[in-house]
Amino acid sequence: MSKKLKAGIVGLGVGQRHIQGYLSHPQCEVKSICDLDENKLKKIGEEFSISAQTKSFEDITDDPDIDIISICSYDNFHAQQVIRALEKGKDVMVEKPLCASRDEAQAILKTLKATGRRLTSNLILRKSPRFINLKNQIAQGRFGDIFYIEGDYLYGRGHKITDGWRGKLDFYCGVYGGGVHVIDLMSWFVGSEVDEVVSYGNNICTKDTEFKFEDCVVAILKFKNGCIGKTVTSLCCVQPHFHSLKVYGTESTFVNNYKEADWYKSPDHADTVHIDDEYPGVNKYDLIPDFIDSIIEGKPSAINEEEIFNTMSVCFSIYDSLKSGKPTKVTYIK
């Protein structure tokens, strides 16, 4: 590709980090940025020397010179902005969650198929050196058959939930916005789709605040290959932000800790290997250069469309079970 791809950024919270991702690639430049906060627009525009600034996301999606768009707005805006960007011929990187409902996801997929554009989502833990190492060990058969897996999203930042934008939305699900990270990892490691889920939740931590939704959700996952999983999304736990992960195989066990992970190769502690690969060891823009390469070279991206919709399908089914109080078959968005 002779000309540089031109990118537009919608939303300048985490979108600031996306700018860095695009600028880190030699075949991409950032043409325009969008946010509702004029002061933020001016500040970030000056910091990165981006003169094209707007409060209207349509100015980004409808710009014929823009090739690729990052959607980093609040969750409730994702679907309409992703769909418009696809309809206008753009490739799209969307922050998690992809959207806020099954109907929205179905509409996005329909548009994606009709336009033939590319879509990925910022499930950034796939770039963690520690988890990449684990994936490689599993692929080489060193864990045998995985029969149980735990992946917990422990946010530890309750003030962002009770005082920030999430608590002001008409609907917010912590599983969609946070738990999705570890649910994606679990499916990636197990190598199987989830067949059924059952989940429970409460709002004990936020019951005296304006936050109206469950701040703690626990779900049991039954994978199609027989593996069982458990995931917790806790938005207000009193501990540092952490992605708890335990993988139990017939040959090995993996336990993630803050400083290092333990790889148990036998019940004897003498066979324990301490893994000190970086965790999380990622920048929030680390998937962007790969996405740019996938567009330029016409190859699959690190996280493809099917994986994104499958992971969101599990998240939606967890919420369905939460509301019904019953085990729920996962209905995949196809």
Secondary structure, 3 states (H helix, E strand, C coil): CCCCEEEEEECCCCHHHHHHHHHCCCCEEEEEEECCCHHHHHHHHHHHCCCEEECCHHHHHCCCCCCEEEECCCHHHHHHHHHHHHHCCCEEEECCCCCCCHHHHHHHHHHHHHHCCCEEECCHHHHCHHHHHHHHHHHCCCCCCEEEEEEEEECCCHHHHHCCHHHHCCCCCHHHHHHHHHHHHHHHHHCCCEEEEEEEEECCCCCCCCCCCCCEEEEEEEECCCCEEEEEEECCCCCCCEEEEEEEECCCEEECCCCCEEEECCCCHHHEEEECCCCCCCCCCCCHHHHHHHHHHCCCCCCCHHHHHHHHHHHHHHHHHHHHCCCEECCCCC
